[in-house]
Amino acid sequence: MFGEVDRVKERRRERLERIRTQSRDSYSPFVDDWKDPIEPTPDPFSFQLRDDDSMNQRPSHEKWGLQILASVILIGMAYVLFQTTLIPASWKNQAREVMTRDFNFAGVADWYEARFGSLPTLLPSLMGPNAVPATGTGKKEAVWRLPATWKVVKAFEAKSAKVVLDTGMAADVTIGEMGWVAFVGEQPGFGTTVIVRLTEGREVWFGNLDGVKVTKDEVLQPGQEIGTARAVNNTSRHLYLGFKADEQFVNPLDVIPFE
């Protein structure tokens, strides 16, 4: 029994030896070692691919070089645009004015407070000439005054929440401080109305308008025209003026006096 097993092993060894001999006779020694099915060796040409992220990462000095190159190109393009005669002079002047004018921090602060409420405590207080000063009584007083030519037609009443003013025929209705147009449309008791939201939670209502020259969400500057009051005869136009403070209507003439 054991002799039969030995003979099987001997025949297997002979076959393997013939295969080895035939392989080495038909290939060069180097290729034979590479292709030897009996004693395989590691592939001499094998290599391991690097991680994709490591291949995509650029050296820091290369990133800095690209950023500097992009900056130089932008500066060069700006210089060429300002020097060439193909660009209209008006465009150049507008671009120069945008790049050199001071940023209106006080105006932005007033607009933010009029639209969203008081500024966050982390931001500095930006008070400018258009801001509403505080009086000794703790109340806020508007910085603009109504024209002296306007006349009171009907005094303030809590029920109507407005005063009726005669603006004359040629007087335009303007805003006296910076604000934000919160509403344009019809309001009961006011007719065609523009509501302008000011700082400190205040609102001024311009009602009974014949022509409106502002749009909703528009930011208004001091002195900007709101519109024209509706004519009642050949000599008079009546403006309905309301004022809200802390969600309550108050007498507008208490906070916006005449000149």
BALOBA-1460 file (C-alpha; in Angstrom, 3 decimals):
// residues 259
<rec num="1" residu="m" x="0.000" y="0.000" z="0.000"/>
<rec num="2" residu="f" x="2.747" y="2.397" z="0.970"/>
<rec num="3" residu="g" x="4.718" y="1.441" z="-2.137"/>
<rec num="4" residu="e" x="1.790" y="2.458" z="-4.327"/>
<rec num="5" residu="v" x="1.640" y="5.897" z="-2.633"/>
<rec num="6" residu="d" x="5.376" y="6.353" z="-3.166"/>
<rec num="7" residu="r" x="5.028" y="5.561" z="-6.856"/>
<rec num="8" residu="v" x="2.215" y="8.100" z="-7.259"/>
<rec num="9" residu="k" x="4.378" y="10.762" z="-5.587"/>
<rec num="10" residu="e" x="7.309" y="9.846" z="-7.836"/>
<rec num="11" residu="r" x="5.211" y="10.150" z="-11.009"/>
<rec num="12" residu="r" x="3.848" y="13.530" z="-9.865"/>
<rec num="13" residu="r" x="7.368" y="14.773" z="-9.174"/>
<rec num="14" residu="e" x="8.503" y="13.634" z="-12.635"/>
<rec num="15" residu="r" x="5.614" y="15.410" z="-14.339"/>
<rec num="16" residu="l" x="6.362" y="18.598" z="-12.460"/>
<rec num="17" residu="e" x="10.024" y="18.312" z="-13.413"/>
<rec num="18" residu="r" x="9.152" y="17.892" z="-17.093"/>
<rec num="19" residu="i" x="6.886" y="20.923" z="-16.962"/>
<rec num="20" residu="r" x="9.657" y="22.932" z="-15.311"/>
<rec num="21" residu="t" x="12.208" y="21.787" z="-17.894"/>
<rec num="22" residu="q" x="9.960" y="22.534" z="-20.884"/>
<rec num="23" residu="s" x="9.122" y="25.989" z="-19.507"/>
<rec num="24" residu="r" x="12.758" y="26.929" z="-19.008"/>
<rec num="25" residu="d" x="13.724" y="25.614" z="-22.463"/>
<rec num="26" residu="s" x="11.119" y="27.796" z="-24.243"/>
<rec num="27" residu="y" x="11.644" y="31.118" z="-22.351"/>
<rec num="28" residu="s" x="14.541" y="33.251" z="-21.337"/>
<rec num="29" residu="p" x="15.767" y="32.700" z="-17.764"/>
<rec num="30" residu="f" x="14.203" y="35.951" z="-16.570"/>
<rec num="31" residu="v" x="10.815" y="35.310" z="-18.173"/>
<rec num="32" residu="d" x="10.991" y="31.670" z="-17.032"/>
<rec num="33" residu="d" x="11.371" y="32.728" z="-13.434"/>
<rec num="34" residu="w" x="8.480" y="35.137" z="-13.888"/>
<rec num="35" residu="k" x="6.171" y="32.494" z="-15.479"/>
<rec num="36" residu="d" x="7.168" y="29.469" z="-13.412"/>
<rec num="37" residu="p" x="3.873" y="27.919" z="-12.263"/>
<rec num="38" residu="i" x="5.620" y="25.794" z="-9.635"/>
<rec num="39" residu="e" x="7.538" y="28.451" z="-7.759"/>
<rec num="40" residu="p" x="5.727" y="31.752" z="-8.294"/>
<rec num="41" residu="t" x="7.580" y="34.911" z="-7.321"/>
<rec num="42" residu="p" x="6.182" y="38.359" z="-6.639"/>
<rec num="43" residu="d" x="5.369" y="40.418" z="-9.724"/>
<rec num="44" residu="p" x="8.423" y="42.688" z="-10.289"/>
<rec num="45" residu="f" x="6.210" y="45.290" z="-12.030"/>
<rec num="46" residu="s" x="3.497" y="45.463" z="-9.378"/>
<rec num="47" residu="f" x="2.855" y="48.811" z="-7.715"/>
<rec num="48" residu="q" x="0.233" y="50.276" z="-5.409"/>
<rec num="49" residu="l" x="-1.939" y="53.173" z="-6.477"/>
<rec num="50" residu="r" x="-1.926" y="56.175" z="-4.179"/>
<rec num="51" residu="d" x="-5.074" y="57.384" z="-2.560"/>
<rec num="52" residu="d" x="-7.105" y="59.701" z="-4.789"/>
<rec num="53" residu="d" x="-7.219" y="62.388" z="-2.096"/>
<rec num="54" residu="s" x="-3.435" y="62.475" z="-1.816"/>
<rec num="55" residu="m" x="-3.152" y="62.796" z="-5.616"/>
<rec num="56" residu="n" x="-5.583" y="65.708" z="-5.718"/>
<rec num="57" residu="q" x="-3.945" y="67.628" z="-2.905"/>
<rec num="58" residu="r" x="-1.641" y="70.349" z="-4.142"/>
<rec num="59" residu="p" x="1.402" y="71.481" z="-2.205"/>
<rec num="60" residu="s" x="0.870" y="74.641" z="-0.205"/>
<rec num="61" residu="h" x="3.444" y="76.594" z="-2.207"/>
<rec num="62" residu="e" x="1.610" y="75.669" z="-5.421"/>
<rec num="63" residu="k" x="-1.693" y="76.985" z="-3.997"/>
<rec num="64" residu="w" x="-0.044" y="80.253" z="-3.020"/>
<rec num="65" residu="g" x="1.421" y="80.530" z="-6.491"/>
<rec num="66" residu="l" x="-1.975" y="80.078" z="-8.140"/>
<rec num="67" residu="q" x="-3.580" y="82.674" z="-5.846"/>
<rec num="68" residu="i" x="-0.847" y="85.208" z="-6.539"/>
<rec num="69" residu="l" x="-1.152" y="84.557" z="-10.281"/>
<rec num="70" residu="a" x="-4.930" y="85.083" z="-10.164"/>
<rec num="71" residu="s" x="-4.480" y="88.333" z="-8.231"/>
<rec num="72" residu="v" x="-1.947" y="89.634" z="-10.751"/>
<rec num="73" residu="i" x="-4.300" y="88.770" z="-13.628"/>
<rec num="74" residu="l" x="-7.227" y="90.625" z="-11.978"/>
<rec num="75" residu="i" x="-5.108" y="93.702" z="-11.288"/>
<rec num="76" residu="g" x="-3.828" y="93.640" z="-14.839"/>
<rec num="77" residu="m" x="-7.341" y="93.385" z="-16.261"/>
<rec num="78" residu="a" x="-8.507" y="96.326" z="-14.116"/>
<rec num="79" residu="y" x="-5.555" y="98.410" z="-15.257"/>
<rec num="80" residu="v" x="-6.192" y="97.612" z="-18.924"/>
<rec num="81" residu="l" x="-9.913" y="98.436" z="-18.589"/>
<rec num="82" residu="f" x="-9.152" y="101.836" z="-17.088"/>
<rec num="83" residu="q" x="-6.492" y="102.615" z="-19.707"/>
<rec num="84" residu="t" x="-8.294" y="101.441" z="-22.828"/>
<rec num="85" residu="t" x="-10.466" y="103.794" z="-24.879"/>
<rec num="86" residu="l" x="-12.978" y="101.039" z="-25.679"/>
<rec num="87" residu="i" x="-14.705" y="101.443" z="-22.298"/>
<rec num="88" residu="p" x="-16.982" y="104.543" z="-22.001"/>
<rec num="89" residu="a" x="-15.743" y="107.202" z="-19.612"/>
<rec num="90" residu="s" x="-19.041" y="107.128" z="-17.686"/>
<rec num="91" residu="w" x="-18.511" y="103.439" z="-16.854"/>
<rec num="92" residu="k" x="-14.996" y="104.147" z="-15.636"/>
<rec num="93" residu="n" x="-16.209" y="106.991" z="-13.434"/>
<rec num="94" residu="q" x="-18.942" y="104.822" z="-11.902"/>
<rec num="95" residu="a" x="-16.496" y="101.999" z="-11.187"/>
<rec num="96" residu="r" x="-14.013" y="104.442" z="-9.646"/>
<rec num="97" residu="e" x="-16.749" y="105.974" z="-7.474"/>
<rec num="98" residu="v" x="-17.890" y="102.549" z="-6.215"/>
<rec num="99" residu="m" x="-14.349" y="101.521" z="-5.285"/>
<rec num="100" residu="t" x="-13.470" y="104.764" z="-3.488"/>
<rec num="101" residu="r" x="-16.635" y="105.901" z="-1.690"/>
<rec num="102" residu="d" x="-17.053" y="105.392" z="2.055"/>
<rec num="103" residu="f" x="-19.415" y="102.709" z="3.274"/>
<rec num="104" residu="n" x="-22.568" y="104.081" z="4.939"/>
<rec num="105" residu="f" x="-22.471" y="102.116" z="8.202"/>
<rec num="106" residu="a" x="-24.943" y="104.420" z="9.939"/>
<rec num="107" residu="g" x="-27.455" y="104.086" z="7.093"/>
<rec num="108" residu="v" x="-27.204" y="100.296" z="7.128"/>
<rec num="109" residu="a" x="-27.719" y="100.270" z="10.895"/>
<rec num="110" residu="d" x="-30.851" y="102.428" z="10.577"/>
<rec num="111" residu="w" x="-32.225" y="100.228" z="7.783"/>
<rec num="112" residu="y" x="-31.600" y="97.042" z="9.773"/>
<rec num="113" residu="e" x="-33.267" y="98.456" z="12.873"/>
<rec num="114" residu="a" x="-36.263" y="99.728" z="10.882"/>
<rec num="115" residu="r" x="-36.823" y="96.374" z="9.200"/>
<rec num="116" residu="f" x="-35.750" y="93.758" z="11.755"/>
<rec num="117" residu="g" x="-35.727" y="95.587" z="15.088"/>
<rec num="118" residu="s" x="-32.895" y="96.616" z="17.372"/>
<rec num="119" residu="l" x="-29.348" y="95.731" z="16.450"/>
<rec num="120" residu="p" x="-27.753" y="92.659" z="18.096"/>
<rec num="121" residu="t" x="-25.855" y="93.531" z="21.242"/>
<rec num="122" residu="l" x="-22.630" y="92.154" z="19.764"/>
<rec num="123" residu="l" x="-22.612" y="94.870" z="17.094"/>
<rec num="124" residu="p" x="-21.463" y="98.402" z="17.887"/>
<rec num="125" residu="s" x="-24.033" y="101.176" z="18.092"/>
<rec num="126" residu="l" x="-23.895" y="103.060" z="14.807"/>
<rec num="127" residu="m" x="-25.615" y="106.365" z="15.322"/>
<rec num="128" residu="g" x="-25.488" y="108.994" z="12.613"/>
<rec num="129" residu="p" x="-27.089" y="112.335" z="11.843"/>
<rec num="130" residu="n" x="-30.249" y="110.594" z="10.586"/>
<rec num="131" residu="a" x="-30.803" y="108.669" z="13.800"/>
<rec num="132" residu="v" x="-33.600" y="109.583" z="16.190"/>
<rec num="133" residu="p" x="-32.263" y="111.258" z="19.346"/>
<rec num="134" residu="a" x="-33.661" y="110.464" z="22.782"/>
<rec num="135" residu="t" x="-35.270" y="113.243" z="24.810"/>
<rec num="136" residu="g" x="-35.073" y="113.744" z="28.538"/>
<rec num="137" residu="t" x="-38.448" y="112.080" z="29.036"/>
<rec num="138" residu="g" x="-37.283" y="108.865" z="27.420"/>
<rec num="139" residu="k" x="-39.534" y="109.348" z="24.354"/>
<rec num="140" residu="k" x="-38.300" y="109.352" z="20.760"/>
<rec num="141" residu="e" x="-38.823" y="112.430" z="18.641"/>
<rec num="142" residu="a" x="-38.640" y="112.463" z="14.836"/>
<rec num="143" residu="v" x="-35.834" y="114.529" z="13.379"/>
<rec num="144" residu="w" x="-37.910" y="116.123" z="10.622"/>
<rec num="145" residu="r" x="-40.620" y="118.774" z="10.796"/>
<rec num="146" residu="l" x="-43.753" y="119.291" z="8.753"/>
<rec num="147" residu="p" x="-43.804" y="122.280" z="6.381"/>
<rec num="148" residu="a" x="-45.087" y="125.480" z="7.942"/>
<rec num="149" residu="t" x="-47.456" y="125.957" z="5.003"/>
<rec num="150" residu="w" x="-49.446" y="122.843" z="5.925"/>
<rec num="151" residu="k" x="-52.592" y="123.398" z="7.970"/>
<rec num="152" residu="v" x="-54.471" y="121.129" z="10.365"/>
<rec num="153" residu="v" x="-57.932" y="120.391" z="8.965"/>
<rec num="154" residu="k" x="-58.948" y="117.819" z="11.595"/>
<rec num="155" residu="a" x="-57.157" y="117.200" z="14.894"/>
<rec num="156" residu="f" x="-56.055" y="113.765" z="16.079"/>
<rec num="157" residu="e" x="-58.682" y="111.433" z="17.472"/>
<rec num="158" residu="a" x="-57.979" y="108.030" z="18.976"/>
<rec num="159" residu="k" x="-60.914" y="106.555" z="17.048"/>
<rec num="160" residu="s" x="-59.666" y="107.690" z="13.625"/>
<rec num="161" residu="a" x="-55.965" y="107.314" z="14.582"/>
<rec num="162" residu="k" x="-54.953" y="110.182" z="12.306"/>
<rec num="163" residu="v" x="-54.801" y="113.886" z="11.704"/>
<rec num="164" residu="v" x="-55.976" y="115.463" z="8.463"/>
<rec num="165" residu="l" x="-53.566" y="118.004" z="6.988"/>
<rec num="166" residu="d" x="-54.044" y="120.452" z="4.138"/>
<rec num="167" residu="t" x="-50.810" y="120.294" z="2.106"/>
<rec num="168" residu="g" x="-51.800" y="122.844" z="-0.537"/>
<rec num="169" residu="m" x="-51.760" y="122.049" z="-4.241"/>
<rec num="170" residu="a" x="-48.057" y="121.912" z="-5.029"/>
<rec num="171" residu="a" x="-46.646" y="120.368" z="-1.845"/>
<rec num="172" residu="d" x="-45.132" y="116.905" z="-2.164"/>
<rec num="173" residu="v" x="-45.157" y="114.508" z="0.775"/>
<rec num="174" residu="t" x="-41.611" y="113.550" z="1.806"/>
<rec num="175" residu="i" x="-40.012" y="111.447" z="4.524"/>
<rec num="176" residu="g" x="-37.803" y="113.192" z="7.069"/>
<rec num="177" residu="e" x="-35.585" y="110.302" z="8.158"/>
<rec num="178" residu="m" x="-34.404" y="106.972" z="6.869"/>
<rec num="179" residu="g" x="-37.024" y="104.239" z="6.799"/>
<rec num="180" residu="w" x="-38.298" y="101.109" z="5.079"/>
<rec num="181" residu="v" x="-41.561" y="100.854" z="3.119"/>
<rec num="182" residu="a" x="-43.503" y="98.114" z="4.883"/>
<rec num="183" residu="f" x="-46.838" y="98.521" z="3.040"/>
<rec num="184" residu="v" x="-48.317" y="100.131" z="-0.072"/>
<rec num="185" residu="g" x="-52.039" y="99.764" z="-0.665"/>
<rec num="186" residu="e" x="-55.487" y="100.405" z="0.787"/>
<rec num="187" residu="q" x="-56.113" y="100.762" z="4.528"/>
<rec num="188" residu="p" x="-59.505" y="101.250" z="6.205"/>
<rec num="189" residu="g" x="-59.973" y="104.891" z="7.123"/>
<rec num="190" residu="f" x="-56.772" y="105.922" z="5.329"/>
<rec num="191" residu="g" x="-57.454" y="105.068" z="1.693"/>
<rec num="192" residu="t" x="-54.358" y="104.644" z="-0.464"/>
<rec num="193" residu="t" x="-51.628" y="104.393" z="2.151"/>
<rec num="194" residu="v" x="-47.868" y="104.088" z="2.414"/>
<rec num="195" residu="i" x="-46.591" y="102.742" z="5.742"/>
<rec num="196" residu="v" x="-42.940" y="103.511" z="6.463"/>
<rec num="197" residu="r" x="-41.271" y="101.659" z="9.312"/>
<rec num="198" residu="l" x="-38.711" y="103.687" z="11.253"/>
<rec num="199" residu="t" x="-36.258" y="102.746" z="13.986"/>
<rec num="200" residu="e" x="-37.273" y="101.885" z="17.537"/>
<rec num="201" residu="g" x="-40.458" y="100.104" z="16.424"/>
<rec num="202" residu="r" x="-42.116" y="103.261" z="15.050"/>
<rec num="203" residu="e" x="-44.294" y="103.602" z="11.946"/>
<rec num="204" residu="v" x="-45.572" y="106.614" z="10.039"/>
<rec num="205" residu="w" x="-48.706" y="106.254" z="7.910"/>
<rec num="206" residu="f" x="-49.267" y="108.476" z="4.864"/>
<rec num="207" residu="g" x="-52.895" y="108.079" z="3.764"/>
<rec num="208" residu="n" x="-55.320" y="109.500" z="1.197"/>
<rec num="209" residu="l" x="-52.586" y="109.594" z="-1.438"/>
<rec num="210" residu="d" x="-53.349" y="110.362" z="-5.065"/>
<rec num="211" residu="g" x="-49.967" y="109.350" z="-6.463"/>
<rec num="212" residu="v" x="-47.438" y="106.968" z="-4.886"/>
<rec num="213" residu="k" x="-43.764" y="107.188" z="-5.836"/>
<rec num="214" residu="v" x="-42.327" y="104.397" z="-3.694"/>
<rec num="215" residu="t" x="-42.606" y="100.613" z="-3.725"/>
<rec num="216" residu="k" x="-42.885" y="97.994" z="-1.003"/>
<rec num="217" residu="d" x="-39.570" y="96.977" z="0.629"/>
<rec num="218" residu="e" x="-37.876" y="100.110" z="-0.696"/>
<rec num="219" residu="v" x="-35.368" y="101.781" z="1.611"/>
<rec num="220" residu="l" x="-36.056" y="105.505" z="1.839"/>
<rec num="221" residu="q" x="-33.545" y="108.258" z="2.456"/>
<rec num="222" residu="p" x="-34.340" y="111.504" z="4.327"/>
<rec num="223" residu="g" x="-36.091" y="113.947" z="2.012"/>
<rec num="224" residu="q" x="-37.255" y="111.278" z="-0.448"/>
<rec num="225" residu="e" x="-40.694" y="111.852" z="-1.940"/>
<rec num="226" residu="i" x="-43.504" y="109.520" z="-0.875"/>
<rec num="227" residu="g" x="-46.215" y="110.843" z="-3.196"/>
<rec num="228" residu="t" x="-48.948" y="113.464" z="-3.430"/>
<rec num="229" residu="a" x="-52.052" y="113.889" z="-1.296"/>
<rec num="230" residu="r" x="-55.478" y="113.631" z="-2.927"/>
<rec num="231" residu="a" x="-57.066" y="116.922" z="-4.051"/>
<rec num="232" residu="v" x="-60.364" y="117.966" z="-2.516"/>
<rec num="233" residu="n" x="-60.786" y="121.188" z="-4.537"/>
<rec num="234" residu="n" x="-58.733" y="123.518" z="-6.707"/>
<rec num="235" residu="t" x="-56.716" y="124.855" z="-3.766"/>
<rec num="236" residu="s" x="-56.351" y="122.007" z="-1.258"/>
<rec num="237" residu="r" x="-55.010" y="118.490" z="-0.930"/>
<rec num="238" residu="h" x="-55.748" y="116.492" z="2.216"/>
<rec num="239" residu="l" x="-53.173" y="114.137" z="3.713"/>
<rec num="240" residu="y" x="-54.095" y="111.582" z="6.373"/>
<rec num="241" residu="l" x="-51.132" y="111.294" z="8.719"/>
<rec num="242" residu="g" x="-50.854" y="108.563" z="11.348"/>
<rec num="243" residu="f" x="-48.045" y="107.594" z="13.683"/>
<rec num="244" residu="k" x="-47.537" y="104.326" z="15.559"/>
<rec num="245" residu="a" x="-45.220" y="103.805" z="18.525"/>
<rec num="246" residu="d" x="-44.991" y="100.431" z="20.272"/>
<rec num="247" residu="e" x="-47.979" y="99.164" z="18.248"/>
<rec num="248" residu="q" x="-50.179" y="102.058" z="19.461"/>
<rec num="249" residu="f" x="-51.398" y="105.040" z="17.429"/>
<rec num="250" residu="v" x="-50.355" y="108.371" z="18.914"/>
<rec num="251" residu="n" x="-50.831" y="111.972" z="17.854"/>
<rec num="252" residu="p" x="-48.402" y="112.526" z="14.962"/>
<rec num="253" residu="l" x="-48.042" y="116.212" z="15.843"/>
<rec num="254" residu="d" x="-46.580" y="115.238" z="19.223"/>
<rec num="255" residu="v" x="-43.568" y="113.666" z="17.519"/>
<rec num="256" residu="i" x="-43.443" y="115.478" z="14.161"/>
<rec num="257" residu="p" x="-44.048" y="119.169" z="14.834"/>
<rec num="258" residu="f" x="-44.415" y="121.967" z="12.296"/>
<rec num="259" residu="e" x="-41.452" y="124.072" z="11.283"/>
